[in-house]
Amino acid sequence: MLYRIFLFSMIPLMIGCGASTDKSDVSGTNQLSSIEAPPTTAARIVPTTVVESKPTNAAKTPPTTVAETKPTTAAKAAPTTVAEAKPTIAAKAAPTTTPKSEPTKTASDTESVNEEKPWITIIPTALPKLSPLPPASDVSRNEQKKLLSKLVTEWFVGMNNTELRRLNLTPDVRDNRRGGILVHIEINGDEYPSTTQKKQELDKLMRDTYELLYSTGYEVTEVAITAAMEGLVRPIIGGVVKARLQAFRSRLRIKEAEKIDWANKESLDFNEIWENVILTGAWKRELAEEAESSK
């Protein structure tokens, strides 16, 4: 554009100089050539270099590098490792071991044990003869403990219906940390075909024992009675053997004993009065099954 403007401005000069020679024309054209060179060079080289080089490099390089590296690395590395490690271990550890320990084969095995013995009718024995006790005011606490141990030994004299000593261990009579005297007794219970009958006979025997001890007037504040019965145990994996185990334990403290109407004990459910400290899982299941089948 500048070149055209320059040419138009030179036309009057050229017309005015009509008498000039060819040399002047040549020099004029040379001058025009020298004038033409700088504009074309400046117009074509400088602008194109500035427009094409810097903007394109700045637009393409930094954004692509930042967008592709950080987001993809952070999204894939951490979440997948944490999500897969902990939940699978916690879910598989506990549930598989617990259900297989007790329930397998217990009911059928118990029935086979019951069928092995020719059960006989048990005639209730008369109450044992007990030595008279002096009043609590006439004996010290240490003497009371000795007399209570002797009383329990006389009360559980004899054998159970499988020819085992009724009193399994020497009575544990000692000072109670809560005050007074604690008595712990372990006996061999009678065996019957049904778990319901076993439990009923133990309930009566334990009930009468609690009445005997709390009616002495001695400083008895807590009594616990444990019944050892025949049961099935698994000493090794896959093996089942018969053994005597602690099937049932009850406990009665003085606070509850003082509220009992012993004269009407036959009408009371002592499982709602004393504490059932131990009752094996097999007994719980068998008692529930027998109660359901009797309906």
C-alpha positions as CSV (number, residue, x, y, z in Angstrom):
1,M,0.0,0.0,0.0
2,L,2.8,2.4,0.9
3,Y,4.4,1.6,-2.4
4,R,1.3,2.6,-4.4
5,I,1.0,5.9,-2.5
6,F,4.6,6.6,-3.2
7,L,4.2,6.0,-6.9
8,F,1.2,8.3,-7.1
9,S,3.1,11.0,-5.4
10,M,6.0,10.7,-7.9
11,I,3.8,11.0,-11.1
12,P,3.7,14.8,-11.1
13,L,7.4,15.0,-10.7
14,M,7.9,12.6,-13.6
15,I,5.6,14.6,-15.9
16,G,7.4,17.9,-15.0
17,C,10.7,16.4,-15.9
18,G,9.7,15.3,-19.4
19,A,13.0,16.5,-20.9
20,S,15.2,14.4,-18.8
21,T,17.4,11.8,-20.3
22,D,17.3,8.0,-20.0
23,K,20.0,8.1,-17.4
24,S,17.8,10.1,-15.1
25,D,15.1,7.5,-15.7
26,V,17.5,4.8,-14.7
27,S,18.6,6.7,-11.6
28,G,14.9,7.3,-10.8
29,T,14.1,3.7,-11.1
30,N,17.1,2.9,-9.0
31,Q,16.0,5.3,-6.4
32,L,12.6,3.7,-6.5
33,S,14.1,0.3,-6.1
34,S,16.1,1.5,-3.1
35,I,12.9,2.9,-1.6
36,E,10.9,-0.3,-2.3
37,A,13.3,-2.6,-0.5
38,P,12.9,-1.5,3.1
39,P,9.1,-1.5,3.2
40,T,8.7,-5.0,1.8
41,T,11.3,-6.5,4.1
42,A,9.9,-4.9,7.2
43,A,6.3,-5.8,6.3
44,R,6.9,-9.4,5.5
45,I,9.6,-10.6,8.0
46,V,8.9,-8.9,11.3
47,P,5.2,-9.3,11.6
48,T,5.1,-13.0,10.5
49,T,7.9,-13.9,13.0
50,V,6.1,-12.3,15.9
51,V,2.7,-13.7,15.2
52,E,3.6,-17.3,14.4
53,S,6.4,-18.2,16.8
54,K,5.6,-16.9,20.3
55,P,1.8,-17.4,20.6
56,T,1.8,-20.9,19.3
57,N,4.6,-22.2,21.6
58,A,3.0,-20.6,24.7
59,A,-0.4,-21.9,24.0
60,K,0.5,-25.6,23.3
61,T,3.2,-26.6,25.8
62,P,2.4,-25.6,29.4
63,P,-1.4,-26.5,29.5
64,T,-1.1,-30.0,28.1
65,T,1.7,-31.0,30.5
66,V,-0.2,-29.9,33.6
67,A,-3.5,-31.3,32.6
68,E,-2.2,-34.8,31.8
69,T,0.2,-35.6,34.6
70,K,-1.2,-34.8,38.0
71,P,-4.9,-35.7,37.7
72,T,-4.3,-39.2,36.2
73,T,-1.6,-40.2,38.7
74,A,-3.5,-39.0,41.8
75,A,-6.8,-40.7,40.7
76,K,-5.4,-44.1,40.0
77,A,-2.7,-44.7,42.7
78,A,-4.2,-44.0,46.1
79,P,-7.9,-45.0,45.9
80,T,-7.5,-48.5,44.4
81,T,-5.0,-49.7,47.0
82,V,-7.0,-48.5,50.0
83,A,-10.4,-49.7,48.8
84,E,-9.3,-53.3,48.1
85,A,-7.0,-54.0,51.1
86,K,-9.0,-53.6,54.3
87,P,-12.6,-54.6,53.5
88,T,-11.8,-58.0,52.1
89,I,-9.8,-59.1,55.2
90,A,-12.3,-57.9,57.7
91,A,-15.3,-59.5,55.9
92,K,-13.7,-63.0,55.6
93,A,-12.0,-63.4,58.9
94,A,-14.6,-63.5,61.5
95,P,-17.8,-65.0,59.9
96,T,-16.4,-68.3,58.6
97,T,-15.0,-69.5,62.0
98,T,-17.9,-68.8,64.3
99,P,-20.8,-70.7,62.9
100,K,-18.9,-74.0,62.6
101,S,-17.8,-74.4,66.2
102,E,-20.9,-75.5,68.1
103,P,-23.9,-76.4,66.0
104,T,-22.5,-79.2,63.9
105,K,-23.8,-82.7,64.8
106,T,-24.6,-81.8,68.4
107,A,-28.3,-82.6,68.4
108,S,-27.9,-86.0,66.7
109,D,-24.8,-86.9,68.7
110,T,-26.7,-86.1,71.9
111,E,-29.5,-88.4,70.9
112,S,-27.1,-91.3,70.3
113,V,-25.5,-90.8,73.7
114,N,-29.0,-90.9,75.3
115,E,-29.8,-94.2,73.5
116,E,-26.7,-95.9,74.6
117,K,-27.8,-96.1,78.3
118,P,-30.7,-98.2,79.5
119,W,-32.4,-95.5,81.6
120,I,-34.0,-96.6,84.8
121,T,-36.7,-94.9,86.9
122,I,-35.0,-92.9,89.7
123,I,-36.8,-93.1,93.1
124,P,-36.3,-89.9,95.0
125,T,-34.1,-90.5,98.1
126,A,-35.0,-89.3,101.5
127,L,-33.5,-86.1,102.9
128,P,-30.1,-86.7,104.5
129,K,-29.6,-86.4,108.2
130,L,-28.0,-83.1,109.1
131,S,-26.1,-82.3,112.2
132,P,-27.7,-79.5,114.2
133,L,-26.2,-76.1,113.9
134,P,-25.6,-73.7,116.8
135,P,-27.1,-70.2,116.5
136,A,-25.1,-67.6,114.6
137,S,-24.7,-65.5,117.8
138,D,-22.7,-68.4,119.5
139,V,-20.1,-68.9,116.7
140,S,-17.5,-66.7,115.0
141,R,-17.3,-66.3,111.2
142,N,-14.5,-68.7,110.9
143,E,-16.5,-71.3,112.8
144,Q,-19.5,-70.6,110.6
145,K,-17.4,-71.3,107.5
146,K,-16.5,-74.7,108.8
147,L,-20.0,-75.6,109.8
148,L,-21.3,-74.5,106.4
149,S,-18.8,-76.7,104.7
150,K,-19.8,-79.7,106.8
151,L,-23.5,-78.9,106.1
152,V,-23.0,-79.0,102.4
153,T,-21.1,-82.2,102.6
154,E,-23.9,-83.9,104.5
155,W,-26.5,-82.5,102.2
156,F,-24.9,-83.9,99.1
157,V,-24.0,-87.3,100.5
158,G,-24.2,-90.3,98.3
159,M,-24.2,-90.8,94.5
160,N,-26.0,-89.6,91.4
161,N,-27.9,-92.0,89.1
162,T,-24.7,-92.8,87.1
163,E,-22.8,-93.9,90.2
164,L,-20.8,-90.7,90.6
165,R,-20.3,-89.0,93.9
166,R,-23.0,-86.3,94.2
167,L,-20.6,-83.8,95.5
168,N,-18.0,-83.4,92.8
169,L,-15.6,-81.1,94.7
170,T,-15.0,-80.1,98.3
171,P,-17.2,-77.1,99.0
172,D,-15.4,-73.7,98.6
173,V,-16.4,-71.6,101.6
174,R,-14.5,-68.4,102.1
175,D,-14.8,-64.7,102.9
176,N,-16.7,-62.8,100.3
177,R,-15.0,-59.6,99.0
178,R,-18.4,-57.9,99.1
179,G,-18.7,-58.9,102.8
180,G,-20.0,-62.0,104.6
181,I,-19.4,-65.5,103.4
182,L,-19.3,-66.9,99.9
183,V,-20.2,-70.6,99.2
184,H,-19.4,-72.3,95.9
185,I,-20.5,-75.9,95.3
186,E,-19.9,-78.2,92.3
187,I,-22.1,-81.3,92.0
188,N,-22.7,-84.2,89.6
189,G,-26.2,-83.9,88.2
190,D,-28.5,-86.8,87.3
191,E,-28.6,-87.9,83.7
192,Y,-32.0,-88.3,81.9
193,P,-33.0,-88.8,78.2
194,S,-34.2,-85.2,77.7
195,T,-32.3,-82.0,78.5
196,T,-35.6,-80.6,79.9
197,Q,-35.8,-83.2,82.6
198,K,-32.1,-82.8,83.5
199,K,-32.7,-79.0,83.9
200,Q,-35.9,-79.5,85.9
201,E,-34.2,-81.8,88.4
202,L,-31.3,-79.5,88.8
203,D,-33.6,-76.5,89.4
204,K,-35.2,-78.4,92.3
205,L,-31.9,-79.5,93.8
206,M,-30.4,-76.0,93.6
207,R,-33.5,-74.3,94.9
208,D,-33.6,-76.5,98.0
209,T,-29.9,-76.0,98.6
210,Y,-30.3,-72.2,98.5
211,E,-33.1,-72.5,101.0
212,L,-31.0,-74.7,103.3
213,L,-28.0,-72.3,103.4
214,Y,-29.9,-69.0,103.7
215,S,-32.1,-70.4,106.5
216,T,-29.1,-71.0,108.7
217,G,-29.0,-67.4,109.9
218,Y,-25.2,-67.4,109.3
219,E,-23.4,-64.6,107.4
220,V,-24.0,-66.1,104.0
221,T,-24.1,-63.4,101.4
222,E,-23.6,-65.3,98.1
223,V,-24.0,-68.9,97.0
224,A,-23.2,-70.4,93.6
225,I,-23.9,-74.0,92.4
226,T,-22.4,-75.6,89.4
227,A,-23.7,-78.9,87.8
228,A,-21.3,-81.1,85.9
229,M,-23.0,-83.2,83.3
230,E,-22.2,-85.6,80.4
231,G,-21.7,-83.7,77.2
232,L,-19.9,-83.8,73.8
233,V,-16.6,-82.0,73.4
234,R,-14.2,-81.6,70.4
235,P,-10.6,-81.8,71.7
236,I,-9.3,-82.2,68.2
237,I,-10.5,-81.1,64.8
238,G,-13.1,-83.5,63.5
239,G,-13.3,-85.6,66.7
240,V,-16.2,-85.7,69.1
241,V,-15.8,-87.4,72.5
242,K,-18.0,-87.7,75.6
243,A,-16.8,-86.0,78.7
244,R,-18.1,-84.3,81.8
245,L,-18.5,-80.5,81.6
246,Q,-20.0,-77.6,83.5
247,A,-23.4,-77.5,81.9
248,F,-25.2,-75.2,84.2
249,R,-24.4,-72.8,87.0
250,S,-26.7,-70.6,89.0
251,R,-26.0,-67.9,91.6
252,L,-28.2,-66.4,94.3
253,R,-27.1,-63.4,96.5
254,I,-28.5,-62.4,99.8
255,K,-30.4,-59.4,98.4
256,E,-32.6,-61.7,96.2
257,A,-32.8,-64.5,98.7
258,E,-34.4,-62.2,101.4
259,K,-37.3,-61.5,99.0
260,I,-38.2,-65.2,98.3
261,D,-41.4,-66.7,99.9
262,W,-39.9,-70.0,100.6
263,A,-43.2,-71.4,101.8
264,N,-44.5,-71.1,98.3
265,K,-41.3,-72.1,96.5
266,E,-43.1,-74.7,94.4
267,S,-45.0,-72.0,92.5
268,L,-42.0,-69.9,91.8
269,D,-39.8,-69.9,88.7
270,F,-36.3,-69.6,90.1
271,N,-34.8,-69.0,86.7
272,E,-36.3,-65.5,87.0
273,I,-34.9,-65.1,90.5
274,W,-31.3,-66.4,90.5
275,E,-28.6,-65.6,87.9
276,N,-28.0,-68.1,85.2
277,V,-24.2,-67.8,85.1
278,I,-23.5,-70.7,82.8
279,L,-25.8,-72.6,80.4
280,T,-24.1,-74.3,77.5
281,G,-25.1,-73.5,73.9
282,A,-26.1,-77.2,73.4
283,W,-28.5,-77.1,76.4
284,K,-30.0,-73.8,75.2
285,R,-30.7,-75.2,71.7
286,E,-32.0,-78.5,73.0
287,L,-34.3,-76.9,75.6
288,A,-35.7,-74.7,72.9
289,E,-36.2,-77.6,70.5
290,E,-37.9,-79.7,73.1
291,A,-40.2,-76.9,74.2
292,E,-41.2,-76.3,70.5
293,S,-41.9,-80.0,69.9
294,S,-44.1,-80.3,73.1
295,K,-46.5,-77.6,71.8
